[in-house]
């Protein structure tokens, strides 16, 4: 049976909802309060939310650290010295001068078809003085197949009036903040420091129902995935009795392929294509630049599998298909 994937545009609420057979799968949100557009929430076939609710819609028992981790997003920690990754309404006004904001400017295309829909949007990467450093054009393709849902994010960045430097930084690029059930069970509080030296404490919480486990294309599991390269990483677990897996697939045409994984047990699941120094413990470094007018494109596929365990063979096949 064919699935219908429909787009519901709501300009007043600054969002476009993506419905599968009439039920919410995800939504493209671009309010002026969260420093970048995001996809939120992301739901499984069984209707369970794979993304954390905080800070948009907090749920009992979930973590409330890192308020800039919202749904699924794309940005970076050092763009001409400005931090786009850590910006949120939690940054005090006197410190906002060091942060950049990604501003939605236009919906370019919204197209529906059998088993899939396509949304194309434009954004500006803006400094605190209002200067546009990068123009972004992103195409989201939302697909549905038996037992899985897919989101392709194809993002082209174009430098504007001057050279743009994306200096090697551990805060990047495609990130998802996952629901409590998909975190790794944790037995000790930890403190994580961002590239600006600002520390965030992540306390220990009740581990009941917490079932997440990372596995990379290189066969690494759990916390061992962080700071390693791979063409995909899968996060599997169970939410309200539904077996789910959330995978990010990298693409061979991306700069820095195969990506480094900034995958944390507390729920940050990110592919960092450009940040190599911190993630390789200093063994590699990539300081990427775009001359004025020059563009680069990043392609990622996010796959949500529902109902059964996912094998490496399935992920390799999906990765192979995406690479074509």
C-alpha positions as a printed NumPy array, in Angstrom:
array([[ 0.   ,  0.   ,  0.   ],
       [ 1.347,  3.423, -0.923],
       [ 1.898,  5.888,  1.89 ],
       [ 0.855,  9.488,  1.483],
       [ 3.441, 12.067,  2.545],
       [ 1.938, 15.543,  2.723],
       [ 3.243, 18.985,  3.673],
       [ 1.106, 21.398,  5.684],
       [ 2.43 , 24.941,  5.55 ],
       [ 1.6  , 27.312,  8.414],
       [ 3.278, 30.672,  7.843],
       [ 1.656, 32.261, 10.924],
       [ 3.236, 29.67 , 13.232],
       [ 6.461, 29.574, 11.144],
       [ 6.385, 25.863, 10.438],
       [ 5.758, 23.234,  7.769],
       [ 4.403, 19.937,  9.094],
       [ 5.271, 16.649,  7.377],
       [ 2.449, 14.13 ,  7.665],
       [ 2.558, 10.418,  6.847],
       [-0.946,  9.085,  6.197],
       [-2.308, 12.119,  8.049],
       [-0.126, 11.657, 11.165],
       [ 2.777, 13.923, 12.133],
       [ 6.214, 12.56 , 11.183],
       [ 8.227, 15.765, 11.669],
       [ 7.983, 19.523, 11.15 ],
       [10.319, 22.173,  9.784],
       [10.252, 24.91 , 12.439],
       [11.715, 28.379, 12.004],
       [10.639, 30.513, 14.987],
       [12.753, 33.567, 15.762],
       [13.553, 32.286, 19.281],
       [15.92 , 29.331, 18.65 ],
       [18.838, 30.729, 16.569],
       [18.372, 28.276, 13.656],
       [15.603, 26.368, 11.857],
       [15.168, 22.738, 12.991],
       [13.202, 19.589, 12.263],
       [11.21 , 18.783, 15.404],
       [ 9.896, 16.402, 16.592],
       [10.945, 13.255, 14.67 ],
       [ 8.488, 10.407, 15.18 ],
       [ 8.688,  6.679, 14.543],
       [ 6.147,  4.602, 12.646],
       [ 4.623,  3.753, 16.044],
       [ 4.159,  7.439, 16.86 ],
       [ 6.949,  7.638, 19.437],
       [ 9.146, 10.743, 19.606],
       [12.829, 10.022, 18.938],
       [13.885, 13.6  , 19.734],
       [14.158, 15.235, 23.14 ],
       [11.308, 17.596, 24.067],
       [13.339, 20.252, 25.941],
       [13.454, 23.216, 25.453],
       [10.363, 23.386, 23.22 ],
       [ 8.11 , 20.89 , 25.036],
       [ 9.76 , 19.376, 28.11 ],
       [ 8.798, 15.852, 29.143],
       [ 9.116, 14.391, 32.65 ],
       [12.438, 12.701, 33.405],
       [14.431, 14.1  , 30.488],
       [17.646, 16.115, 30.607],
       [17.584, 19.919, 30.487],
       [21.233, 20.614, 29.52 ],
       [22.474, 22.203, 26.267],
       [19.387, 24.299, 25.315],
       [20.795, 24.714, 21.775],
       [20.271, 20.968, 21.091],
       [16.819, 20.996, 19.471],
       [15.447, 18.266, 17.214],
       [17.58 , 17.898, 14.067],
       [19.743, 20.83 , 12.961],
       [22.754, 21.793, 10.85 ],
       [25.331, 24.422, 11.821],
       [28.908, 24.866, 13.016],
       [30.984, 26.127, 15.946],
       [33.475, 28.419, 14.165],
       [32.457, 30.428, 11.107],
       [34.819, 33.393, 10.73 ],
       [35.305, 33.143, 14.499],
       [31.577, 33.152, 15.298],
       [29.887, 30.261, 17.106],
       [26.674, 29.217, 15.342],
       [26.406, 25.844, 17.137],
       [26.014, 26.966, 20.771],
       [23.755, 29.971, 20.177],
       [20.396, 29.958, 21.992],
       [18.252, 32.246, 24.126],
       [20.343, 31.025, 27.093],
       [23.313, 33.179, 25.927],
       [23.335, 36.46 , 27.885],
       [22.968, 39.636, 25.819],
       [26.474, 40.857, 26.695],
       [27.995, 37.686, 25.181],
       [25.874, 37.557, 21.996],
       [28.646, 39.293, 20.034],
       [30.494, 35.989, 19.662],
       [27.578, 34.062, 18.184],
       [25.92 , 33.738, 14.789],
       [22.287, 33.045, 13.898],
       [20.767, 31.118, 10.99 ],
       [17.682, 32.922,  9.701],
       [15.015, 31.287,  7.521],
       [14.322, 33.578,  4.544],
       [12.048, 31.698,  2.147],
       [10.24 , 28.49 ,  1.258],
       [11.409, 27.852, -2.302],
       [ 9.485, 24.682, -3.094],
       [ 6.978, 22.298, -1.494],
       [ 6.191, 19.247, -3.575],
       [ 4.258, 16.078, -2.733],
       [ 4.406, 12.714, -4.496],
       [ 3.782,  9.027, -3.902],
       [ 5.68 ,  7.824, -0.808],
       [ 7.645, 11.076, -0.562],
       [ 7.555, 14.864, -0.293],
       [10.181, 17.532, -0.921],
       [10.675, 20.843,  0.863],
       [13.263, 23.357, -0.308],
       [14.128, 26.351,  1.866],
       [16.569, 29.274,  1.932],
       [18.44 , 30.574,  4.993],
       [21.077, 33.195,  5.838],
       [23.982, 32.644,  8.229],
       [24.124, 36.051,  9.911],
       [26.712, 37.618, 12.229],
       [25.74 , 39.71 , 15.275],
       [26.269, 42.877, 13.205],
       [23.729, 41.721, 10.593],
       [26.311, 40.724,  7.979],
       [25.318, 37.669,  5.924],
       [28.324, 35.328,  5.766],
       [26.723, 32.364,  4.025],
       [23.573, 31.788,  2.055],
       [22.098, 28.322,  2.521],
       [19.79 , 26.411,  0.217],
       [18.515, 23.16 ,  1.727],
       [16.357, 20.468,  0.192],
       [14.655, 18.04 ,  2.562],
       [13.298, 14.847,  1.004],
       [10.924, 12.89 ,  3.262],
       [10.403,  9.247,  2.205],
       [ 8.434,  6.332,  3.6  ],
       [ 8.909,  2.601,  3.014],
       [ 7.835, -0.484,  4.943],
       [ 9.3  , -0.307,  8.438],
       [11.341,  2.821,  7.788],
       [11.165,  6.54 ,  7.242],
       [13.907,  8.637,  5.681],
       [14.953, 12.271,  5.671],
       [17.56 , 13.428,  3.142],
       [19.083, 16.788,  3.946],
       [20.993, 18.326,  1.028],
       [22.51 , 21.668,  2.049],
       [24.461, 24.044, -0.207],
       [26.394, 26.848,  1.491],
       [27.601, 29.819, -0.574],
       [30.027, 32.413,  0.783],
       [28.822, 35.957,  0.262],
       [30.963, 39.125,  0.033],
       [34.169, 37.681,  1.465],
       [36.065, 34.484,  2.251],
       [34.405, 32.357,  4.895],
       [36.55 , 30.175,  7.127],
       [35.03 , 27.137,  8.863],
       [37.911, 26.509, 11.209],
       [38.399, 23.024, 12.648],
       [35.993, 22.809, 15.615],
       [34.423, 19.951, 17.55 ],
       [30.959, 21.59 , 17.545],
       [29.313, 20.477, 14.313],
       [27.603, 19.842, 11.946],
       [24.468, 17.737, 11.516],
       [23.091, 17.137, 15.008],
       [20.146, 15.34 , 16.586],
       [19.282, 15.485, 20.29 ],
       [17.532, 12.229, 21.09 ],
       [14.822, 11.208, 23.528],
       [15.818,  9.958, 26.987],
       [15.031,  6.335, 26.005],
       [17.736,  6.426, 23.303],
       [20.503,  7.706, 25.573],
       [23.109,  5.324, 26.976],
       [22.367,  4.341, 30.578],
       [24.71 ,  6.494, 32.714],
       [26.067,  5.814, 36.186],
       [28.012,  9.02 , 36.815],
       [27.512, 12.754, 36.267],
       [29.739, 14.346, 33.624],
       [30.809, 17.815, 32.556],
       [31.199, 18.69 , 28.861],
       [33.072, 21.804, 27.738],
       [32.279, 23.554, 24.468],
       [34.823, 25.155, 22.14 ],
       [34.476, 28.455, 24.038],
       [35.495, 26.762, 27.302],
       [31.957, 26.991, 28.719],
       [31.194, 23.915, 30.835],
       [27.801, 22.193, 31.025],
       [27.084, 19.626, 33.723],
       [25.113, 16.52 , 32.718],
       [23.798, 14.842, 35.89 ],
       [22.995, 11.175, 36.463],
       [19.3  , 10.377, 36.083],
       [17.11 ,  7.326, 36.656],
       [18.06 ,  4.79 , 33.947],
       [14.714,  3.008, 33.821],
       [13.696,  2.503, 30.178],
       [16.996,  3.926, 28.887],
       [18.142,  1.521, 26.162],
       [20.238,  3.39 , 23.596],
       [23.354,  1.974, 21.956],
       [25.484,  3.394, 19.152],
       [27.062,  1.176, 16.503],
       [29.183,  2.485, 13.638],
       [29.935,  1.122, 10.167],
       [33.375,  0.178, 11.55 ],
       [31.844, -2.178, 14.141],
       [32.491,  0.101, 17.13 ],
       [29.802,  0.291, 19.809],
       [28.659,  2.572, 22.611],
       [30.945,  5.382, 23.742],
       [33.759,  3.971, 21.569],
       [32.059,  5.522, 18.514],
       [32.824,  9.093, 19.633],
       [35.835, 10.588, 17.843],
       [35.998,  7.903, 15.13 ],
       [35.232,  7.954, 11.417],
       [32.551,  5.94 ,  9.676],
       [30.192,  6.101,  6.726],
       [27.212,  5.577,  9.047],
       [26.323,  5.306, 12.716],
       [23.143,  3.732, 14.071],
       [21.534,  4.391, 17.452],
       [19.178,  1.603, 18.503],
       [16.842,  1.245, 21.458],
       [13.247,  0.734, 22.54 ],
       [10.538,  3.298, 23.271],
       [ 7.236,  2.194, 24.845],
       [ 7.722, -1.347, 23.554],
       [ 8.614, -0.285, 20.002],
       [12.064, -1.322, 18.775],
       [13.548,  1.677, 16.966],
       [16.803,  2.637, 15.296],
       [17.931,  6.09 , 14.24 ],
       [20.79 ,  6.143, 11.719],
       [22.766,  8.953, 10.09 ],
       [24.399,  8.119,  6.747],
       [27.269, 10.195,  5.382],
       [27.766, 10.78 ,  1.639],
       [31.031, 10.247, -0.325],
       [30.761, 13.714, -1.926],
       [30.847, 15.496,  1.452],
       [34.012, 17.317,  2.476],
       [35.758, 15.245,  5.164],
       [34.127, 11.906,  4.202],
       [33.895,  9.572,  6.015],
       [32.729, 11.88 ,  8.782],
       [33.868, 11.923, 12.37 ],
       [31.109, 11.073, 14.871],
       [30.386, 13.443, 17.729],
       [28.13 , 10.829, 19.361],
       [27.6  , 11.255, 23.091],
       [25.873,  8.83 , 25.433],
       [23.823, 11.65 , 27.004],
       [21.874, 12.066, 23.77 ],
       [23.809, 14.255, 21.308],
       [24.128, 12.346, 18.023],
       [26.114, 14.36 , 15.469],
       [28.118, 13.892, 12.266],
       [30.983, 16.386, 12.2  ],
       [32.437, 16.504,  8.697],
       [34.784, 19.449,  9.335],
       [35.892, 19.106, 12.965],
       [38.802, 16.701, 12.918],
       [41.4  , 18.01 , 15.374],
       [39.447, 17.546, 18.615],
       [37.852, 14.327, 17.406],
       [41.118, 12.722, 16.241],
       [43.013, 13.835, 19.36 ],
       [45.142, 16.177, 17.242],
       [46.19 , 13.613, 14.633],
       [44.274, 15.336, 11.809],
       [43.116, 18.869, 11.123],
       [40.812, 20.408,  8.516],
       [40.451, 24.168,  8.203],
       [37.902, 24.517,  5.428],
       [37.449, 27.763,  3.507],
       [35.096, 29.111,  0.875],
       [36.185, 32.045, -1.285],
       [33.601, 34.772, -1.893],
       [30.958, 33.316, -4.229],
       [32.18 , 29.729, -3.773],
       [29.778, 26.95 , -2.718],
       [29.95 , 23.524, -1.114],
       [27.211, 20.935, -0.596],
       [26.659, 18.561,  2.318],
       [24.383, 15.528,  1.942],
       [23.096, 13.353,  4.782],
       [20.375, 10.753,  5.132],
       [18.606, 10.126,  8.427],
       [16.777,  6.785,  8.629],
       [14.211,  5.815, 11.267],
       [13.684,  2.037, 11.409],
       [10.724,  0.674, 13.363],
       [ 9.679, -2.704, 14.691],
       [12.774, -4.881, 14.387],
       [16.524, -4.985, 14.96 ],
       [18.615, -3.485, 12.167],
       [21.632, -5.379, 10.858],
       [24.903, -3.99 ,  9.505],
       [23.921, -5.525,  6.143],
       [20.724, -3.44 ,  6.04 ],
       [22.613, -0.29 ,  6.942],
       [25.352, -0.991,  4.405],
       [22.701, -1.53 ,  1.718],
       [20.956,  1.735,  2.621],
       [24.306,  3.535,  2.702],
       [25.204,  2.112, -0.724],
       [21.865,  3.255, -2.145],
       [22.277,  6.758, -0.705],
       [25.824,  7.003, -2.068],
       [24.503,  6.521, -5.617]])
